[in-house]
Amino acid sequence: MNRIKDTFTFKLTFFAFILAVIFLYFFRIEKSKELYNNYKNSLDDLIISNLKLDNFLSQKEKFFNFDNIVAQTNLFESSLTALLESNIKTEFGKDIYKKIVYINESFKKKDYLVEKFKSKQASSLNSAHFIYDLNQYLLNDVSLNEELKLLINSTLFMIMQEFININLNEKAISQNLKEIEKFNFNNNRLDLMIKHVKNIQANVRTILEIKLEANNLEIGKKLRELKLDLIKRYNEKLFYQWMISIFSFLIIILSFIIIYLEHRKSQKVKKELAAFKYAVENSDNSIILTDTKKNILYVNDIFEKTTGFNKEEVFGNKPKILQSGETPLQTYSDLNKSLESGKKWEGEFINKKKDGSIFYEKASIVPVVLDDEISNYLAIKLDITEYILQNESLKLSATVFENIQEGILVLDSSKKILTVNKAFETMTGYSKENILGKTPMFLKSEYHDMIFYKKVEEELAQKGRFKGKIFGKKSNGGVIPFWVNISTIKDKKDQVSRYIVVCTSLEEIIETQKKADFLAYHDSLTKLPNRVKFENDLEFSINIAKRRNHNLFVLFIDLDRFKMINDSLGHVVGDELLKIISSRIKEVLRDSDIIARMGGDEFIVVLDSTRDKNAASYVCQKILNIIKKPIEVEDNVLNTSASIGIAVYPDDGRDITTLIKNADTAMYHAKNLGKNNYQYYNKQLSLNVNEQLQIEQALKKAISNNEIYLNYQPQYDLVSRKITAFEALARWESDELGFIPPDKFIPIAEDTGLIIDIGKHIFETACKAYVEFKSLNPSLKYIAINISSVQFKDKNFVDDILEIVSTYKIKPSEIELEVTERYVMEYSESNLNSMQQFRDLGFRFSIDDFGTGYSSMSYLTKFPIDVIKVDKAFIDGIPKDNNNVLISKAIVALSKSLNYKVVAEGIEEKVQEDFLKSISCDIGQGYFFSKPLNLEAAKKILKI
């Protein structure tokens, strides 16, 4: 027996050794395959990168993001370096490696050509844009004759054709340039145009030479040849590996057959010996032998163990000593009839042990017949107490099994499904009939990889249980989350016999939790992250930027004129606008960037870290451009813009609060500069904010302390030089801060709403002064008073104005309300209605600072305007500044055509006054005639 065992062990050990050797060889094959795939993928990447570089060299007329080209060259270089540093020389030979080295040398040349191409292409594009702008100017230059303009147009057309590869016009262009130069005009812009045209020609020739030289390198062809060589070498290697694998497989099969035959032989011997020993020495049944009178003659050890009686106690007694009285009498009657007729009887007893406890037995009693006579009765009885109790428990368990809400699976030791309950069928949609005999892996979803399931098996093997969340696949393809509790059941030999899997559906719980979690960290309207999530994400980004020594950009975005849209068209339109704006901003951001809604019409963006401190400018401009595009909401075409403030980590702050605060400060600076722009934060802005806060606090006490006063600057007829009106100018001398100019305190008063009371005070003071002026000079026509757009939104504004006018007995036509050009630019029905309401009452309107806001004249024609005031910026420098001369002429001519009076502000020299008079400007105002005067000085000038 031992010899057989030793032989079998030796063969099994030898088989294991062969198997290990083959496994190592297969592992090496797999590793070789993995390396080949890596090399092949690297070559594919190189081929694609080379194609992209070739495509780049073919596009001389387009603007490229050079960062993308740098990324491609870096990718090509890193992939090539990886191949050179790999084991490809060992794996596939020296020839392959030499080709890679040769390609690397060629790429260095191509990299130089790419850099040269970028320089020439950028130069050509700049020249093209510059030429286009020059062309517009030259075509409008009246000093150039038409023949020259035709030559310019023809030259630009041909240079554009040559630039975009439509025609080759080099000779014709050169000829045109000679013709242009013959005109001998002393025109700097014409000279610049000729230089840029020649620059483009030279660059086009150079670019074509670069492209030809790059093509001659034939890197793409060499890469494809290298790839084909690699595939060929690998296929040859694969063939030899395949032959060895087949041979190894045959060895395994042969070894397995030998081991199997030996195993069968040993198992047969073992079973025979075990069966004999078991039959002789052991029995699971109680064995009782009685005589014909049913007196007990023999019992085995199991009988003693089962009943608690020892052999001596039962010998000579009848089996009735075990009766409990609970076995039906019919059972004994049937037993006696069968035995008396010489037949075997089978049935069950409810008996009693020596200690009085009840137990159940299944019995088979046969008469022992010798010489045709019954000599004995042999009873073989099995204790089925545990079975009976288990059966009752199973009946109860079956009821629970089918009615419990959790899904239950019962698996055998090989993890095949034995049964499932109805709850499991309902949860997953699978019927019991279709899944019996399968393993639960049919529920496998894409949420878990095989490593996860191996961990589950390891935990079951080590601990005998597993608890956790698993995502399963329903019959309809959907995914359901389970809380799974898997328990192992072992038999008496401590071997796993069953697995019980209890599945609790987490679908409703997770969905509810998801909604709660989402709402806790996201804005309910735009679905963007809210402030809480944003601050968590920003903290994470700051840590990354700190680790990489990169900059981080925090963009604070505030929509311009949103409140006006929201108030006039309603919150539904406003909410839809916010959703569209948030989607548009996301479109121009990368996936790695962060966007959140801070509340109202404020958004905040964090751009991914970089070393370039100016990287945010490009993104900000894209955001401004996409927000400016018209938006249609419920038949309303809405136009809005944004103001963006930028704070840079770490320069402008190293923590969340400081960065957001400084970005917010920069945003307000952008608004103050006219909106629809972006501004970077600097320390001066914080100083300005502190100054603004001081001004705001002091401004609240300005009226009660009688600190706000007016100066009056005369407006005079340019022809007669007689005073026709005064403009009331607000001034503030603070007890705390000293003199504060209007351009500082008026915007703050507008932002805080204090302008309502200040404006009313200014209006009443100006009206009171006008009454005194009028008494001294009855020919005075009106007084001009500046009105803030905020005042128009005050519901009491009209009533307050009418009350003041009535109090001082002034005609509305003697009051000129000055509004800024920006107020007109913000064209809306509300603005138009407000102005029309005052115009219907008889008030005059003038547009102040005209020309600084790029007003649409079509808007001006819609508003009830009487006077256009030309901004001082256009008066400065005339008549020497040709641009200001042209603009001033245009404004006066246009205003006259619309029947508007024209007031020129900021006249400081006689030559300015003479020029304005020559272009028929109506009224002048400025230091040349009189600076702003206090009340007494103004009254004095009227008496002269």
MOGIKA-V243951 format. One line per field, one symbol per residue. psi: psi as a letter, one per 40 degrees, with the letter a starting at -180 (. if undefined). A space follows every 50 residues. Layout:
psi = ???
//
This chain:
psi = dddddddddddddddddddddddddddddddddddddddddddddddddd ddddddeegeeihihdddddddddddddddddddeafddddeiddddddd dddddddddddddddddddddddddddddddddddddddeheehiddddd dddddddddddddefdihfddddddddddddddfighddddddddddddd dddddddddddddddddfdddddddddddddddddddddddddddddddd dddddddddddddddddddddddddddddddiheihhhhiadefhhdhii dddddddeiidddeheiieeeeheeehiddddddddddddeeiiihaiih ihideeiiiiihihhihhhhfeihdihhhhihhfdddddddddddddddd deeidihhhhiadefihdiiidddddddehiddeeheiieeeehiedhid ddddddddddddeeihhihhhihideeihhhihhhhiihiadefihdihh hhhhheddddddddddddddeihddeeiiadddddddddddddddddefi ihhhhhhhihedddddddeidddddddddddddddddeiideihiiheib fhihihiiiieheeddddddddddddddhihhhfehhihiaihhhhhhhe deieidddddddddddddddddeeifiihiiidddddddddddddddddd edddefdhiiihhihihddefihdiihhhhihghddeahhideddddddd deeeddddddddddddddddddddddgeehdihhhhhiddddehdedddd dddddddefiideehhhhiidddddfhiddddddddddddeeiihihifh eeefihddddedigidihhhiddedheiedhddddddddddddddddefi ihhhifheidddddddddefidiihidddhihiidddddddde.
//
